[in-house]
Amino acid sequence: MPTEPSAIVQKLWNYCNVLRDDGVSYGDYVEQLTYLVFLKMADEQTRPPFNKPSAIPKGYDWQSLMEKDGVELEVHYRAVLEKLGKEKGMIGVIFRKSQNKIQDPAKLKRLLSLIGGETWLGMDIDVKGEIYEGLLQKNAEDVKSGAGQYFTPRSLIKAIVDVMRPQAGMTICDPACGTGGFLLVAHDYIAAHSKLDKEQKQFLKQKTVKGKDIVDSVARLCAMNLYLHGIGGEESPIEVGDSLVSEPSDHYDMVLTNPPFGKKSSVTVSNGNGGKDKESLVYERPDFWATTSNKQLNFLQHVRSLLKIHGSAAIVVPDNVLFEGGAGETVRRRMLSECNVHTLLRLPTGVFYAQGVKANVLFFDKKPASKTPWTETLWIYDLRTNMHFTLKTNPLKYEDLHDFIACYNAANKLERKETERFHSFAYENLMERDKVNLDIFWLRDESLEDSDNLPDPDVIAQEIAENLEDALEQFSGIVGTLKE
C-alpha cells in the first residue's frame, strides 16, 4: 500500500465503491475498517519489537481470519464480532453490537488483504490519525448516511480550542462526542503548547479526555479515532449512553461540545417542579433549572452541571436557545446570573452538514453561589451577516475565524475592544430585553436592503446546485430503502 495518508485513504475509499454494489454504505464500510484495523494492530503488538500478550481472545484474532476463506471466513468473522462485543474495556466499546455488513466472502477476503498489506503500528501516530480522520470526513460528506451530524468542521473546532486554551492537568469532557473532534484537538493543543514530564504525558494520554455518545456506532468511531491518535489505553475514554439520563457523578475543568440538533425530544427532563408531558419518557434532573423536552436547552443545563466551579465551557447551540420563551427564558436568566456568560459567536449558515442550520457558540464559566449576577458583559461576534459559505465550494476555513480569535483576546478578556463585528452588551440591558432574548443583530444585512448586494450569481447558483444535489441524493436513498 502507498504510505501517503491521502493515498491510503483513497485506496481504502475506492474499495468502498466496489462494496456499494452489494449495498454496503460508507458508514458501514468505515465500521468494518474499524474492526479489522483494530484486530490488525492488536496482532502487530504481539510481534517484535513489542512482544505484548494479546488482548484479543485466542481463536478470535487477526490470524484466525487470515487462515480462512469462503463461507467459512464469513461465518467465523460473525463469530469474532459477537465474541469481542462482549469483552470489557476498549475492545468492548469498539465491537459493541457489531455486525458483519460484507456478505460476499471474496470481498471480505480482499479487504483483509488490503489492511494486512500495511504495518499500522509502524506508521507515525499523525499518519494513522490522518488516515482515519480522512475516512470520517468522507463519510460525513455522504448526505445519505446522515453522518455529518456527528462531524463538526475541524476549522471551527480548532478556533474554539484556540480561544479556550486547555492546559496540562485539566480534565476535558464532551457529552455528545460524535467522532471525537473536540477531544482530539484539545489533546493536541495541550501536547503542542506545554512542556510535559513523563507523568503529565501519561495523564494527557489516559485521563485528560472523556466522551459520551448515545449511538453505539458513533461511539465506536470516536474510540477508534482517539486510539489511532494514541489517546486512551486498555480502557476506552468513550462511554456509550444518554448523557441526559442522570446528574453527573464526575465534574470537569472544561466542556467542549456540539450536541445533536433537532428541537424536540421524546424525553422530557424534569427538575421536579412539574410541567411534565405525560406522553413522553421523563428523566429526573433536580440539578436542572427548567423542565423541558427541548434537547438543546437540556444539554446546555447538563453542560453547566458537568463543570467544576470555575470550569469553562464552549457549546454549539441553535438560534432557538437564544430566543425561545418559557423554559428557554428561565435557563437564560439563570445562566446569566449564576455563570459568567461572556461570549457568543454567531455562526454563518453553510457550515454544518445539516443544511440551513443557524447556530452559535456560547462560551461561559461556572461560578460559585453569589448574591450578585456573575455576567457583567456579553460580547457577541457576528460571523453570519453578509457572510456566505457552502460545504463544498466555499467551506469555512480556519483563516475565516482569525478575526474572531483576535477579538476574543483569550490572554486578557477584560481588554477587549469593540469592532464592526464584535459588540458588547451589559447585563442590565440584556435583562430588559423581551424574554431575555439574546438573538441580537446590529449589522445591516445587505441582501435584504438591495438586490445589488446579493452574493455573486455563481455563489447563489452553487448553493442551489449543492442543495438540489443533496436533495436528490436523499431522495435516491429513500427510493432505495422503499425498494428493500
N, C-alpha and C positions, 0 to 999 in steps of 0.2 A: 504493500500500500504506500501511497505518497506520504511524505512527512509534513507538508504544509497543512496547517489546520483547515484552511478553506478547501484545499484539495481533498482532504479526508471527508469533510462534511459533504462535499459534492458527490464523492464516490458512494458514501453511505446513502445519501439522499436519492441518487439516481436509482439505486436498487429499490427504493421505496416505490418508485414509479412502476417497476415491474410487478410489485406485490399489489398495487392498487387494482390491477385487473382481477385479482382474487377478492376484492372487497376490503383490503386492509387499509385503513385510513392513516393519515400522517400521525395522528395521536397514538393509534395502536402500534404503529411502526416504532415510534420513539420509545414506547413502553417495552417492546420486545428487545430493542437495542439495550435498554437499561438493564434488563435481566441478564442478557448474555455478556455484556461488557463487565458487569459486576462479577459474574462467575469466572470470566477470563482473568480478571485482576486478582481474584482470590486464588486462582490456580497459580498465577505467576508468583504470588507471595510465598508459596510452598517450595519454590525452587531457588537455587543460588542466584544472587548472593544473600537473599532474605532468609530462606530456610525456616519459615514460620510454620507452626502447626496450622492445619486448615480449619477455618471457621465453618466451613460447609460440611455437613454430614457425608461420610464416605458413601459412594454409590449414587450421590445426587449432585456431583460436582461437574466441572467443565469436561474433564476427561471421560466421564460416563456418557456424556452427549457425543463427544467426538468418536467414540467407539461404535456408535450405532448408525443405521441407515434405514431409509424407507419408513414403513408404517411403525416399525419398532422404535425408531427415533421419535416420531410424533407422540406415540403413547408414553414413552419414557420422559419426554420433555414435559408433558402434562403432569406426570407424577412428581417430577422435580419441582415444578411451580407450586403444586399443592403442599408438598412436604415443607418447602422453605417458607411458605406463607404462615406456617405455624411456629416458626422459630422466634426467638426473642431478639431484642436489640436492633441494630441496623439492618440485619438480614430480614427480620420480620417486617420492618417498615417498607423495605424495597419490594418484597414479594407478597405483601398482604393482599389477599383477594385477587392474586394474579391469574391470568388465563392465557392460553395459547391462542393467538389470533392468526397464526400462519398454518393453514390446514394442509398445504402441499409439502410433504416431507422433503422433496428435492429442493424446494426453495428455502426451506428451513436449513437444510444442509449447506446451501450456498451462503446463507447469512452467517452461519457458524464459521465457514472458511474465510469470509470477509473479515470478521472480527478476529479470528485466530491468526490472521496474517500480520497482525500488528502487536508489538510488545508495548502494552499500555502503561505498565509501571515504568518503563524506560523513558517515557515521554516526560517532558517538563510539565509541572502542575498547570502552568498557564496554558500550555498547548492542549492538554486534556480538557481543561475547563473551557477553553475557547471552542473546541470541537463540540462539546455538549451544549454550550450556550448557542452556538450556531444552529444546531438541530432544534433547540427550543424556540428560537426566533422564527425559523422556517415553519414550525408547527403553529406558532401564534399567528403568522401571516395567512394561514389557511383558514378562510372565513367559515367553511362548513364545520370545522372541528369545534369552533367556539372557544378554542384555547387562548385566544387573545385576551379574554377577561382575566386570565391568570398571569399576564405578562405586562408589567409596567415598563414603558420605554426606558431604556437604560440611561439615556441622556438626562431625563428628568430625575431618576434615582440618584445619579451622580451629583447633580446640582443640590438636591435635598441633603444628601450626606455631607457635601462640602460645607454647607452652612450650619449643619447640626454638629459637626466636628466631634465624632465619638472618640473617646480616649481609652488608652490601655487600662485594663482593670474594670471597665464598665461591663454591665450585662445589658444586652440588647434583644428586644423581642419584636416579632411580627406575628400578630394573632390571626392574620389572613395571608399566609406567606406566599401563596401561589408557587412559582418555581424558584423562589428564594432570592430574587434580585436585591432587595433591600439588605438582607443579611449578608450577602456576598460582598456587596460594595462597601458596607460598613466595616466588615472584617478587613478588606483590602486597604481601606483608608487608614485603619489603626496600624496595620503592618507597615504601611508606607510612611506614616508620619510619626512613628515612635521608635526609639531605640529600646528594644526589648531584651531582657535577660532570659535565660532558659525557662524559668518559672513563668514569666509573663507570656512567653511564646506558647507554653503548654496551656495556660489559661485561655489565651486567644483562640487556640485550636479547639479546645474541648468545652469551655464553659461560658464563652462570651455571648454566642448567639443561640436563641431559641425560637422555634417557629411552630405554628399550628395551622392545619387546614382541614376543612370538613370533608374534602373529596380525596378518597384513597389514591387515585391515580395521580393527582396533582402533588400530594404529599410525597409520593414515591419519586416523582421527577425532581422535587426540591431536595429530598435527601440525597439523591444521586448527584445532583448538581453541586451540592456542598462537599460531598465525599470526593468527587473528582477534583475539586479545588483544594483538597487537603484539610477540610473542616470537619470536625467530629471524629469519632473513633469507633470502637465496638458498639457504643450506644449512639443512637441517632439523636441529633439536636432537634429533629422534627417529630411532632406528635400528630396523630390523626384524631380529629374530634371537632365538636362545635364549641368555639371559643365563648359563646354567649351563655352556655348552659348553666354556669355557676360562677360565684365570686372567686377570683383568682387566689391561689394559695401562695404563689410566688410573685414578687414585685421586682421591677427592673429600673435601671437608670435611664434607659431610653427606649421608646417605642417608635418604630417606623413602619407604616402600613398603608396599603391601598385596599380597603375592604371591598367585597363584591358589591356591584351596583344592583339596582333593582329596588324600587321604593318600598314595596310591601313584602312582608314575610308571612309564612304560615304560622310563625311563632310570635306570640306576644311576650315581651319581657316585662314583668311586673315588679315594681318597687314596694309592693304591699299596700299601696294606698288606693286600691280599687281601679276601676276603669278598664277591666279586662274584657276581651272579646270572648264570649262563651264558645264560639265556633273554633277557636284556634288553640293550639298547644301553648301552655303557659310555663315560662321559666321564672322562678322567683329570684329576684336580684335586689335585696334590701339595700345594696350599695349604690343603686341607681337613683337618679333624681326624678325620673318620669317613667310612667308605664306607656309603652308604645309598641306597635308591630313594625315601625319604620326601622329597617335594618341598619341604615347609616347612623341614625340617632343612637341606636343601641350600641353600635361599635364605638362611636365617639365616647359614650359613657363608660364603656368597657376599657377603652384605652386609658382613660383617666384613672380607672381603678387599678390597672396594671402597673402604673408608675409608682415608684418610691416618692416620698416627699422630696421636692426639688428636682425630681426627674423631668425629662423633657420629651416632647412628642412632636412628630410630623405625621399628619393623617390626610389622605386624599378624601375629599367629601364632594358629593354633587351639590348643585346650587340649592336644592330644596332644603338642605340642612341650614342654609343661611337665612331663609325667609319663612319657612313653614310655621304656622301658628300652633296653638295647643302645646303638645309635648315639646315641639321644637323651640317655642319661645321659653318654656321652662328651662330646657337644657342650656340655651344661650345665656339666659340671665345668670344661672348658677355657674356656668363656665367662666363668664367674665368676672364674676365676683370672687370665686374660690380658686381660680387659676390665673396665671398671668398669660392671657391670650394676646400675644404681641405681634404676630404677623399672619397675613393672609395673602397667598399667591393665587391670583385668578388665572386659570389656565385657558389657553385657546381651544377651540374645537379642532378636530382633525389630529389629535394627539394619541388617542386611545384606539384600540381595535374595535371597540363598540362605537358605531357611527353616531355622530351628533351629540356625544356626551359633553355636557357642560360641567366642568369640575374645578375644584380649587384645592390648594394645600393649606391646611390650618396648622400653625405652629404654636404650641403653648407649653408652659411649665406648671407642674403640680406644686401647690403650696400648702403650708400648714394652715390650720384654722385661724381666722383673723376677723376682727370687728369691722375692718375697712376692706373694700374691694382690692384685689391684687392687681387687676388690669388697670393701668393708668392710660395707656395709649395703644390703640390697634393700628398698625401700619399695613396698608393694603397696596400690593403691587399688581397693576393691571397689565397682564401679558395677553389679554384677549382682544380688547378693542382694536380694530383695524389690523389685526394680525391674521395671516392666512396660512394654514399648514394643511398638508394632506399626508396620508400614511405612506404613500409610495413615491410620489414625485417630489414632494417638498416636506419631508418629515422634520419634526422638531429636533434640532441639534443642540449639543451641549453649549455651543457658542451662542445660541439664541437666549441662553439663560445667564450669560456673563453679567449683564447689567443688573439683573435681579440679585445675583450673588454679591456684587459690589454694593448695591443699595442696602441689602440685608445687614452688612457690616458685622459679621459674626464676632470680630475681635472686640467690638465695643458697640452694643446695640443702643447705648444712650447717646451716641454721637451720630445718629442717623440724620440724613438731610432729605427734604422733600425734593422730588424731581417731577417731570411731566407725568411719569407713570407710577410714582411712589408717593402716596399721601398718608398723612396721619389723622386719626380720629380719636378725640378724647373720650374717656369712659362715660362722662356725663352726657355727651352728645349722642352716644350710641344708645344709652338707656332711654333717651327721649324719643327715639325713632319708633314708629308703629311696630309692635311685636318684636322690638329689638332686632329689626331687620338689618342684617349685615351684607345684604346684596346691594353693594354700593358702587355706583359708576360716576365718573366725572368727565371722562374724555368724550369728545364729540365723535360719534360713530359715523364716519364719512359715508359708508354705504347707505345709511338711512337719509342722509342730508342731500346727496347729489349723485345722480347716476354717473356723472363723470368720474366720481371717485370710487366706483366699484373696482374690485380686483380685476387684473388683466383678463381679457376674454379667455386666454389659454389656461389660466388658473381655474376659472369657473368651469370651463369645458372639461378640464382634467378631473375636477371634483365630481362633476356629473357622471363622467365616464367611470370613475372608480366606484361611485355609489351604484351605478347600473350593473357594473361588473360583479360587485359584491352581492347585489340582489339576485342576479342570475345564478350565481354560484349557490346561494342559499336555496333558491327555488329548485335547482337541479338536485340538491341534497334531499329536499322534501320529496321530490318525484321518485328518487332512488329508494327512499325509505318506504313510500307507499307501495312501490313495486315489490319490495321484500315482504 
